[in-house]
């Protein structure tokens, strides 16, 4: 059928619908952490409808670009700005370069069709995501038969790159994941997570680490960090020069950190209530007992911030106020804006997870890690497939990517509660709707000074979602926006003088993040210094630093970083 004909493009739209419907569940099932298709739990694929006018516009655009591509290829094969095809070998191999250019044209057209689908926003987002996954997987750069760069390397190395690629593939198959860094370079406690300290308490859910003071005096009010339990705490302690933990210690804070246990089958029945009562609230109490402080300062990062805020609401319902101020880093309390993750959530999916593991079981860490990698497939999946296997390269040593690959499991009941009460029903912002540890959660009772940080390009906790906490927490607030994403925006030490942060010179918090951003002022460099000044204002007077770890019954169990963080999923 001629591509100039309307019938061709009408059929293309029908094919998009058919392809999407046939592959929707299959695509989603490739991300086990958010399995939407099993047991018939997922609703049917959303319908695909495009307007005839938009189809005609896409038709003309495609014909124009295809004609231009063909005419240029007769003279010289055009190059591409796409980093997958930027190596010189692509422009020197007409067949490979033309296949890349054709692929990019088809990808643009398919994505334009996906963008033009008529329907509700969630359906459109799911279609865009599915098309992005298919296009990322089908790029000619992913196949040795078309990847001119990999072919050239094979010739130059006399086949050694292919042999190395096969060895890398076999090694990754044994590991169960695609390597993003040279994992042999790093060892937890040896060259990551090296800030000096000791484990002073442990139960079946977490170890509490106390860090050795770096100053002669410390603030009287201790500081407790609650990291996310879906990752390991040492993202906050990668290297001495970019460790938020070490930075806090160096600023004179007597610092404690929750190191979550990597759950195995014995913890498969643990619930959200357990993580609040026996972990977050317990960590607060133990920190108080060790230091003798009437109140502490606390910080929650990502899911750790959601856990900490829930714990504070439970304590407030009990008439207790052991925390004087708290910090939330890239944290969701209001789940109205969850960005791309929203495509995975609906009633059918949550019901399936509740049936599958709501009464017990584990969500495997690698399944969850695969889901997050799929949010950026070219950067976090196919880039390493090409480098590791087609080119036989060992990825460079990078501490952050080593941490990213060190996955953790989650107890099924914990995960099922979290999905329903946050992402699906957004119950934490509904006073009294969520009942945790026997108490009705009401964030309006968490009347404490709070420092709220969000990253501008965060795809896991969108800036609007991070900002939304300002609308629900009643205490005196300071909101700061940093550049970059979920991790790089947070781990941004002042000494490197990288990126920017934004602060408004007023205490008003309008309804939307964009309104706040419009009134904010950009400051060069890290937000850490601003946060440090804020935290010092809530830390009390300075006292002599302790000479030993723990106190009384809380004795040293082992040196930091402890056993729990070293357990593999």
SVG drawing of the C-alpha trace seen along z (x, -y; Angstrom):
<svg xmlns="http://www.w3.org/2000/svg" viewBox="-11 -37 54 55">
<polyline fill="none" stroke="black" stroke-width="0.4" points="0.0,0.0 1.4,-3.4 2.5,-5.6 0.9,-8.6 -2.5,-7.1 -4.9,-7.9 -5.7,-4.2 -2.0,-3.4 -2.1,-5.8 -5.6,-4.6 -4.2,-1.1 -1.1,-2.4 -3.3,-3.7 -5.2,-0.4 -1.9,1.4 -0.7,-0.9 -3.9,0.1 -3.5,3.8 0.2,3.8 -0.4,1.9 -3.2,4.2 -1.3,7.4 1.9,6.3 0.6,4.2 0.5,7.0 3.7,8.6 5.5,5.2 4.3,4.7 5.2,8.2 8.8,7.5 8.9,5.3 8.2,7.9 8.3,5.2 5.0,3.8 3.5,6.8 0.3,5.5 -0.7,8.5 -0.6,11.6 -3.7,13.5 -5.9,11.2 -5.4,8.4 -4.6,5.7 -7.4,3.9 -7.4,4.1 -5.1,1.9 -6.5,-1.6 -8.0,-2.3 -6.0,-4.1 -7.8,-6.7 -6.2,-9.4 -8.0,-12.2 -8.0,-11.9 -6.5,-15.5 -3.6,-14.5 -3.0,-11.3 -2.9,-13.3 -0.4,-15.7 1.9,-12.9 1.6,-11.3 2.8,-14.4 5.6,-14.9 6.8,-11.3 6.8,-11.4 8.8,-14.7 11.4,-13.4 11.6,-10.0 12.2,-11.6 14.8,-13.9 16.5,-10.9 16.6,-8.9 17.9,-11.8 20.7,-12.5 21.6,-8.8 22.4,-8.8 25.2,-11.4 26.4,-10.5 24.7,-8.8 23.7,-11.4 24.9,-11.3 22.8,-11.6 23.0,-13.6 21.6,-10.6 24.5,-9.4 23.8,-5.8 24.9,-6.5 27.5,-9.2 30.6,-7.1 32.5,-7.7 32.0,-4.0 28.3,-4.7 28.9,-7.5 31.5,-5.4 29.2,-2.4 26.4,-3.4 24.2,-0.4 24.4,-0.9 24.0,-4.7 21.0,-4.4 19.4,-1.8 20.0,-4.2 18.5,-7.2 15.5,-5.1 15.0,-3.8 15.1,-7.4 12.5,-8.5 10.2,-5.7 10.7,-6.3 9.8,-9.9 6.7,-9.0 5.6,-6.4 6.1,-8.7 4.2,-11.4 1.3,-9.0 1.5,-8.0 1.4,-11.7 -1.5,-12.3 -3.7,-9.6 -7.0,-10.9 -8.0,-9.9 -7.4,-10.4 -3.9,-11.4 -3.2,-8.1 -4.0,-6.1 -1.8,-8.3 1.1,-8.0 0.8,-4.2 0.9,-4.2 3.9,-6.6 5.7,-4.4 5.0,-1.2 6.1,-2.7 9.3,-4.0 10.1,-0.6 9.6,1.0 11.6,-1.6 14.5,-1.5 14.6,2.3 14.5,2.3 17.3,-0.2 19.8,1.1 22.6,0.2 21.4,3.1 22.3,5.7 25.8,6.7 24.5,7.1 23.8,3.4 26.1,1.8 29.0,0.5 30.9,-0.7 30.8,2.8 31.7,4.4 34.7,2.1 35.9,3.0 35.5,6.7 37.7,6.3 40.3,4.2 40.6,6.6 40.5,9.7 37.4,11.0 38.6,10.5 35.8,8.0 33.2,10.6 34.8,13.2 34.9,10.6 31.3,9.7 30.3,13.4 32.2,13.6 30.5,10.5 27.1,11.9 27.8,15.2 29.0,13.3 25.9,11.0 23.7,14.1 25.2,15.5 24.7,12.2 21.2,11.9 21.4,8.3 23.2,6.2 26.3,4.7 26.4,0.9 29.9,0.6 32.9,2.7 31.5,4.3 34.9,5.9 36.3,2.5 33.9,1.8 33.4,3.4 31.0,2.0 33.0,0.9 36.2,0.8 35.9,-1.9 32.2,-2.8 30.3,-3.4 33.6,-4.2 32.6,-6.9 33.8,-5.7 31.1,-4.5 29.6,-1.6 26.4,0.4 24.8,-0.3 21.4,1.4 19.8,3.9 16.5,5.8 15.2,7.9 14.4,4.9 17.3,2.5 20.7,1.7 21.3,-1.7 24.7,-3.2 26.3,-5.9 29.1,-7.8 32.3,-9.0 32.4,-12.8 34.8,-14.8 34.6,-17.9 35.5,-18.5 31.9,-19.7 28.6,-18.5 25.1,-20.0 23.1,-18.8 20.2,-17.7 21.3,-14.5 20.5,-13.9 18.9,-10.7 18.8,-9.8 16.1,-7.4 17.1,-6.4 14.8,-4.5 14.3,-0.8 14.1,-0.1 17.8,-0.9 20.8,-0.7 21.8,-3.6 25.3,-4.1 24.0,-6.3 24.4,-8.9 28.0,-7.7 29.6,-6.8 32.9,-8.5 34.3,-10.9 34.1,-13.8 30.4,-13.3 29.0,-11.7 26.0,-13.6 26.6,-11.5 30.2,-12.6 29.2,-16.2 26.6,-16.2 29.2,-14.8 31.7,-17.4 29.2,-20.1 29.0,-19.0 25.9,-16.8 25.9,-13.7 24.7,-11.5 22.8,-8.2 21.6,-6.3 19.1,-3.5 20.6,-0.7 17.7,1.5 18.0,5.2 17.8,6.7 14.7,8.9 14.7,12.6 11.9,15.1 11.9,14.9 10.7,11.2 8.1,12.0 5.2,11.2 6.3,7.7 3.9,4.9 4.0,1.1 3.0,1.0 6.1,3.0 8.4,0.6 6.8,-2.3 6.6,-0.9 9.6,1.4 11.9,-0.6 11.3,-4.4 9.7,-5.0 12.2,-2.5 15.2,-4.3 13.9,-7.6 13.5,-6.2 16.9,-4.5 18.7,-7.7 17.0,-9.5 18.1,-6.9 21.7,-6.8 22.1,-10.6 19.8,-11.5 18.2,-14.1 14.6,-15.1 14.2,-15.6 16.1,-14.9 16.3,-16.2 15.5,-13.7 15.8,-13.4 14.0,-11.1 15.0,-10.4 12.5,-9.3 10.5,-6.4 12.4,-6.9 10.8,-10.4 7.3,-8.8 8.1,-6.3 9.5,-9.1 6.5,-11.4 4.0,-8.5 5.9,-7.7 5.7,-11.4 2.0,-11.4 1.5,-8.2 3.5,-9.7 1.5,-13.0 -1.7,-11.0 -0.3,-9.5 0.5,-12.9 4.3,-12.4 6.7,-14.9 10.2,-13.4 11.4,-15.1 12.1,-18.9 12.5,-19.4 12.7,-17.2 14.0,-17.2 12.4,-15.6 14.5,-14.9 12.7,-14.0 9.8,-12.6 6.2,-12.0 3.4,-12.5 0.8,-13.7 0.8,-11.1 -1.3,-13.2 1.7,-13.8 3.9,-10.6 5.1,-11.2 5.8,-8.2 5.3,-5.7 1.6,-6.4 1.3,-4.3 1.9,-1.2 -0.8,-1.7 -4.5,-0.9 -7.0,1.1 -6.4,4.3 -2.6,4.2 -2.9,3.4 -5.5,6.2 -3.2,8.6 -0.3,7.7 -2.5,8.0 -3.6,11.5 0.0,12.5 1.9,11.2 -0.4,9.2 -0.4,12.0 3.3,12.9 6.2,13.2 8.9,11.0 9.1,8.5 12.5,9.3 15.0,6.4 16.1,7.1 12.5,6.9 12.1,3.5 15.5,2.4 14.5,3.5 11.4,1.4 13.3,-1.8 15.9,-1.0 13.0,-0.7 12.0,-4.3 15.2,-5.3 15.8,-2.3 18.4,-3.7 20.6,-5.1 20.1,-2.3 19.6,0.8 20.5,0.8 23.6,-1.4 25.1,1.3 23.9,4.2 25.8,2.6 28.9,1.8 29.1,5.0 28.1,7.6 28.5,6.2 31.7,4.3 33.1,6.5 33.8,3.5 34.1,3.5 32.0,0.5 34.0,-2.1 34.1,-2.0 31.4,-4.3 30.3,-4.2 26.8,-5.5 26.1,-2.8 27.5,-0.1 25.1,-1.2 22.3,-1.3 22.9,2.4 23.1,3.4 19.3,4.1 17.1,4.9 14.0,7.0 10.7,5.8 8.3,7.7 5.1,8.4 2.5,7.1 4.6,3.9 4.7,3.4 1.0,4.1 -0.1,1.6 2.2,-1.0 0.8,-0.6 -2.8,-0.9 -2.5,-3.6 -0.1,-5.9 0.1,-5.5 -3.5,-4.3 -5.6,-5.9 -3.4,-8.7 -4.6,-8.1 -1.8,-9.8 -3.2,-13.3 -6.7,-12.3 -7.0,-13.0 -7.9,-9.8 -8.2,-7.7 -5.0,-5.6 -4.8,-3.8 -1.2,-2.9 -0.1,-1.2 -3.6,-1.6 -3.6,-5.4 -5.4,-7.5 -2.8,-9.3 -3.3,-13.1 -0.4,-15.1 -2.0,-18.3 -0.8,-17.1 2.8,-17.0 3.3,-20.6 7.1,-20.8 9.7,-22.9 10.4,-21.1 13.0,-21.5 11.7,-20.1 14.0,-19.5 12.9,-18.5 15.0,-17.9 13.9,-19.8 14.5,-16.9 13.4,-14.0 11.5,-11.3 10.8,-9.3 9.5,-12.1 8.6,-14.9 9.2,-18.4 5.4,-19.0 5.1,-15.9 8.0,-16.9 6.6,-20.5 3.1,-19.2 4.2,-18.4 4.2,-22.1 0.4,-22.1 -0.2,-19.4 2.4,-20.0 1.4,-22.8 4.7,-23.8 7.2,-26.4 8.5,-25.3 11.5,-25.9 11.3,-24.6 14.4,-24.3 14.7,-23.1 17.9,-21.6 19.1,-21.0 19.4,-17.5 17.5,-14.3 16.5,-12.0 20.1,-11.0 22.5,-13.5 20.4,-16.4 20.6,-15.2 24.3,-14.0 25.8,-17.4 28.5,-18.4 29.4,-22.1 33.1,-21.6 32.4,-20.6 30.5,-23.8 28.2,-22.1 24.6,-22.7 22.3,-25.3 19.5,-25.5 16.5,-27.8 15.0,-29.5 12.1,-31.9 12.7,-35.0 9.3,-34.7 7.4,-32.2 4.5,-31.8 3.6,-28.4 1.2,-28.8 -0.9,-25.8 1.4,-24.7 5.2,-24.2 5.3,-26.3 3.9,-29.3 6.6,-28.9 9.3,-28.4 8.3,-31.6 9.1,-33.5 12.3,-31.7 15.8,-32.9 18.6,-30.8 21.8,-30.4 24.9,-28.7 26.2,-25.5 24.9,-23.0 21.9,-23.4 23.7,-21.5 25.1,-24.8 21.6,-26.3 20.3,-23.1 23.2,-23.0 22.5,-26.6 18.8,-25.7 19.6,-22.5 22.1,-24.3 19.3,-26.6 17.3,-23.7 20.2,-21.8 20.5,-23.6 23.7,-24.5 27.0,-22.8 28.4,-20.3 31.5,-18.1 31.5,-15.3 31.1,-11.8 34.2,-9.7 32.5,-6.4 29.7,-4.9 26.4,-4.0 25.3,-4.1 24.3,-1.7 22.6,1.3 23.3,0.0 26.9,1.3 28.9,1.6 27.8,4.6 30.2,4.2 32.0,1.6 30.1,-0.4 28.7,0.1 27.5,3.4 26.3,6.7 22.9,5.7 24.0,3.5 26.3,6.2 23.6,8.7 22.8,9.3 19.2,9.6"/>
</svg>
